[in-house]
Amino acid sequence: MGTQTHDGEGATGAAPRTAPRRTGRPARALERLRTGTDPTAAAGRRAVRVTLAACTGFYVFLYALDRPVGATYALFSAVSVAALARIPGTGRQRAAVMVKLLPVACVLVTLGTFLAVRTWTAVAGTLVIGFCLAFVAAGGPRPAGASPGLQLLYILPCFPPYAPDALGERLTGTVVGLALAVLTEAFVLPDARAPSYGERAAAAARSAARCAAALREPPYALPADVARQAVAAGEAVRPSRVPEAERPAGPGLRERALAHTGLAARTLLARLRALPGPGPGTPPDPAGLALLGSVAAATRETAVLLTGDPAGTGAAAGALQTARERTAVLQPAAPIDRRRHAALVEIADAALVLGRAADVAVRGRAAVPDTAEGRFWYAGAHPLRLWWIRLAGHAEPSSVHFQNAVRISLALAVARTVAGLDTLPHGFWAMLAVLSLTRTTAVQTRATVRQALVGTFVGALAAGVVLALADGATLPCAILLPPLMLVAFCVGPVRGVGWMQAMFTLVVAVVFAQLSVATWQLAEVRFLDVLIGSVIGMLCGLLAWPKGAHDELGRCVARLLRGAAAQVAATTRAVTAGTGTPPAVHDDAEVKHALLLAETAYAQFQGEAQHPAGPGPDWHSALMAGHHVLWGARRVLEAAWEPEPAPDRSARNRVRSYGAWVADGFVMAAARFDVPKGGRRSGAGAKGAAGAAGATGAAAAKADEGALPGGPEPSDATRDAPPLFFTTTAWLDSLTADLGRMAAAHAVEDRPGRRP
């Protein structure tokens, strides 16, 4: 049934496995080169672009114009946005982001220049600006990727000498460096473009049209090949399967609408795959077959809209709306047909939502959907309000974005304080070490620092030799800079942080040897600065949320499941009130907010190398359950507004008891996921929570056989009840399946003899 696989990250089910095709390492390497996904080739292209932009600006300012300050800022601005920043996407996509960063970069250089007047002003600026730049990572992959590069553009001018009279030259160098980075990213060694999210959603819409057309023909079930294509199309729009550059994760109108389009496409495909067949020996309802035809036409129209041809679209969606309203008022005589009827109405609803979301994604505010409907609340909101909603949602200690911003801003402020109080030579290298080596967990930071210090030590030895041999001459350093920079930015991203630090130490040594007279002692200063920055980064990592997203993920998921329990109980009470008036839509703001925090923590957790050995909690199933509760509850309440008979007393009691049973299961699951503020669950608490989860799993298993009152019952499919009953029980069935998946994972995690 429809709501049973309404999901943000995953309709379940996989395509049947076929015999694996054996491909050797050379074949896979050739395929990566052909598609532009080979990491070594991508690093090489980026290294060429960074080297070309940085060296061009540096040499022009230093040797042609005799402007060493402009040369410094031209080089480091290009390096900051093209190398230190990790903006996802192709070169042209990154160039588009860099153009938008240009005014921000100028503001940061100006602020750093004037705040360098005193150590305390520079430290205060580092704390505030560092937090703000790190916190904008909540705005999506592109702001998150640009944040480290922007940090460097403030760090560089906030160190002595205090020279406001040099601001003009600094800004000129910054603008030229950024402009060269934009040009090289856009035109030098272009990257292959991955399919856009709109193209993926269009393919999913076409797959849904094929499914709807196939379900109109005998035997009124999906052929195996069509079902496999539907699974693959649904997986292709799963956010975790989409490259960061194409993932609609931003707070803007079109990004939200695209994400909504993908969610609606996956929901529609899941509902089509789960559509029950007609009763045995009875032909399918002609109105239902006509509705499937309208769904097929509307989804084909949506696919055309998403591929960039909005002209002439809308007629099929209007016909689907009419057919849906006409079909909703029909009441099949047989209960099994009523179950199919309810599923068909939900399929039509999912197709309509898909079309409306795609319309907003393509036309923007010109689409003007019904903003009174909760699904499209964002369509009429101002862009600044959408950004405010996103940032305000993370402005609390439970958000990993907030935690990361606090951690890095504190570390940078401490490094700036130490550099100012001890008059550390080239102290910004210490802040650069903090910026590039601090990770979200203390374990990762310690491992990174160990490699970085070894690499920096080796690089410092090599730099000392180079500077001693150069003996103050700038020509050898000018010749060495481009090949060293090329190797550094090519090898570093592929071989790891140790190689990167070793090569970058050589690069900065030959750069500063051209700006002023330098001896081998410059290499010693470089190692000292990196050591100080590394120690500061480790200490701040130990003091500020040392476990990263691990503990916070448990707390956020527990909060989500407790909110889901309240949502389920409130929804089932509302639809069974028997007052004769449609129920009010329950306030789901708590579930939405908890889901936002949990998904953000899960995304960071996946990138942290601190996962426990062996099986662990099924975080993904918990997030799926949150989506099922959120949108399924809204669909059930909307169905209660349909002009149809209300369930009788027996059906209402059944829905109420089933809802209470599911809500209790979510409460018990929340206890199993939760992590106390101390970071470790007590022995009694762990056993109690594990027992609760085990009880939930056992109850779900018994209920599958109809042996436990309150849980799912096979007789629900044949009960003589109106469509609202089947819509509600189908939703509760999907939540029971979610509880079973979570309980199964906990049972594996807690099996005797497993090493913690």
QUICOR-V333976 format. One record per backbone hydrogen bond with DSSP energy under -1.0 kcal/mol. CO is the residue of the C=O (numbers start at 1). NH is the residue of the N-H. If there is no record, write none. Layout:
CO|NH / CO|NH
//
This chain:
2|5 / 3|6 / 24|28 / 25|29 / 26|30 / 27|31 / 28|32 / 29|33 / 30|34 / 31|35 / 32|37 / 32|38 / 38|42 / 39|43 / 40|44 / 41|45 / 42|46 / 43|47 / 44|48 / 45|49 / 46|50 / 47|51 / 48|52 / 49|53 / 50|54 / 51|55 / 52|56 / 53|57 / 54|58 / 55|59 / 56|60 / 57|61 / 58|62 / 59|63 / 59|64 / 60|65 / 61|67 / 67|71 / 68|72 / 69|73 / 70|74 / 71|75 / 72|76 / 73|77 / 74|78 / 75|79 / 76|80 / 77|81 / 78|82 / 79|83 / 79|84 / 80|85 / 90|94 / 91|95 / 92|96 / 93|97 / 94|98 / 95|99 / 96|100 / 97|101 / 101|105 / 102|106 / 103|107 / 104|108 / 105|109 / 106|110 / 107|111 / 108|112 / 109|113 / 110|114 / 111|115 / 114|117 / 118|122 / 119|123 / 120|124 / 121|125 / 122|126 / 123|127 / 124|128 / 125|129 / 126|130 / 127|131 / 128|132 / 129|133 / 130|134 / 131|135 / 132|136 / 134|137 / 135|138 / 136|139 / 137|140 / 140|144 / 141|145 / 142|146 / 143|147 / 145|86 / 146|150 / 147|151 / 148|152 / 149|153 / 151|155 / 152|156 / 154|158 / 163|166 / 164|167 / 166|170 / 167|171 / 168|172 / 169|173 / 170|174 / 171|175 / 172|176 / 173|177 / 174|178 / 175|179 / 176|180 / 177|181 / 178|182 / 179|183 / 180|184 / 181|185 / 182|186 / 183|187 / 184|188 / 196|200 / 197|201 / 198|202 / 199|203 / 200|204 / 201|205 / 202|206 / 203|207 / 204|208 / 205|209 / 206|210 / 207|211 / 208|212 / 209|213 / 210|214 / 211|215 / 214|217 / 217|220 / 223|227 / 224|228 / 225|229 / 226|230 / 227|231 / 228|232 / 229|233 / 230|234 / 231|235 / 232|236 / 235|238 / 238|241 / 239|242 / 243|246 / 243|247 / 247|249 / 252|256 / 253|257 / 254|258 / 255|259 / 256|260 / 257|261 / 258|262 / 259|263 / 260|264 / 261|265 / 262|266 / 263|267 / 264|268 / 265|269 / 266|270 / 267|271 / 268|272 / 269|273 / 270|274 / 279|282 / 285|289 / 286|290 / 287|291 / 288|292 / 289|293 / 290|294 / 291|295 / 292|296 / 293|297 / 294|298 / 295|299 / 296|300 / 297|301 / 298|302 / 299|303 / 300|304 / 301|305 / 302|306 / 303|307 / 304|309 / 305|308 / 310|313 / 314|318 / 315|319 / 316|320 / 317|321 / 318|322 / 319|323 / 320|324 / 321|325 / 322|326 / 323|327 / 324|328 / 327|330 / 334|338 / 335|339 / 336|340 / 337|341 / 338|342 / 339|343 / 340|344 / 341|345 / 342|346 / 343|347 / 344|348 / 345|349 / 346|350 / 347|351 / 348|352 / 349|353 / 350|354 / 351|355 / 352|356 / 353|357 / 354|358 / 355|359 / 356|360 / 357|361 / 358|362 / 359|363 / 360|364 / 363|366 / 364|367 / 369|371 / 370|373 / 373|376 / 374|377 / 376|379 / 378|381 / 382|386 / 383|387 / 384|388 / 385|389 / 386|390 / 387|391 / 388|392 / 389|393 / 391|394 / 394|396 / 396|399 / 399|403 / 400|404 / 401|405 / 402|406 / 403|407 / 404|408 / 405|409 / 406|410 / 407|411 / 408|412 / 409|413 / 410|414 / 411|415 / 412|416 / 413|417 / 414|418 / 415|419 / 416|420 / 417|421 / 418|422 / 419|424 / 424|427 / 426|429 / 427|431 / 428|432 / 429|433 / 430|434 / 431|435 / 432|436 / 433|437 / 434|438 / 441|445 / 442|446 / 443|447 / 444|448 / 445|449 / 446|450 / 447|451 / 448|452 / 449|453 / 450|454 / 451|455 / 452|456 / 453|457 / 454|458 / 455|459 / 456|460 / 457|461 / 458|462 / 459|463 / 460|464 / 461|465 / 462|466 / 463|467 / 464|468 / 465|469 / 466|470 / 467|471 / 470|473 / 474|478 / 475|479 / 476|480 / 477|481 / 480|484 / 481|485 / 482|486 / 483|487 / 484|488 / 485|489 / 487|491 / 488|492 / 491|495 / 492|496 / 496|500 / 497|501 / 498|502 / 499|503 / 500|504 / 501|505 / 502|506 / 503|507 / 504|508 / 505|509 / 506|510 / 507|511 / 508|512 / 509|513 / 512|516 / 519|522 / 520|523 / 521|525 / 522|526 / 523|527 / 524|528 / 525|529 / 526|530 / 527|531 / 528|532 / 529|533 / 530|534 / 531|535 / 532|536 / 533|537 / 534|538 / 535|539 / 536|540 / 537|541 / 538|542 / 539|543 / 540|544 / 545|548 / 546|442 / 547|550 / 549|553 / 550|554 / 551|555 / 552|556 / 553|557 / 554|558 / 555|559 / 556|560 / 557|561 / 558|562 / 559|563 / 560|564 / 561|565 / 562|566 / 563|567 / 564|568 / 565|569 / 566|570 / 567|571 / 568|572 / 569|573 / 570|574 / 571|575 / 574|577 / 588|592 / 589|593 / 590|594 / 591|595 / 592|596 / 593|597 / 594|598 / 595|599 / 596|600 / 597|601 / 598|602 / 599|603 / 600|604 / 601|605 / 602|606 / 604|607 / 605|608 / 608|610 / 617|619 / 618|622 / 619|623 / 620|624 / 621|625 / 622|626 / 623|627 / 624|628 / 625|629 / 626|630 / 627|631 / 628|632 / 629|633 / 630|634 / 631|635 / 632|636 / 633|637 / 634|638 / 635|639 / 636|640 / 638|641 / 639|642 / 642|644 / 648|652 / 649|653 / 650|654 / 651|655 / 652|656 / 653|657 / 654|658 / 655|659 / 656|660 / 657|661 / 658|662 / 659|663 / 660|664 / 661|665 / 662|666 / 663|667 / 664|668 / 665|669 / 666|670 / 667|671 / 668|672 / 669|673 / 670|674 / 676|679 / 682|686 / 683|687 / 684|688 / 685|689 / 686|690 / 687|691 / 688|692 / 689|693 / 690|694 / 691|695 / 692|696 / 693|697 / 694|698 / 695|699 / 696|700 / 697|701 / 698|702 / 699|703 / 700|704 / 702|705 / 702|707 / 703|706 / 708|711 / 713|716 / 714|717 / 719|721 / 722|725 / 723|727 / 724|728 / 725|729 / 726|730 / 727|731 / 728|732 / 729|733 / 730|734 / 731|735 / 732|736 / 733|737 / 734|738 / 735|739 / 736|740 / 737|741 / 738|742 / 739|743 / 740|744 / 741|745 / 742|746 / 743|747 / 744|748 / 745|749 / 746|750 / 748|751 / 751|754
//
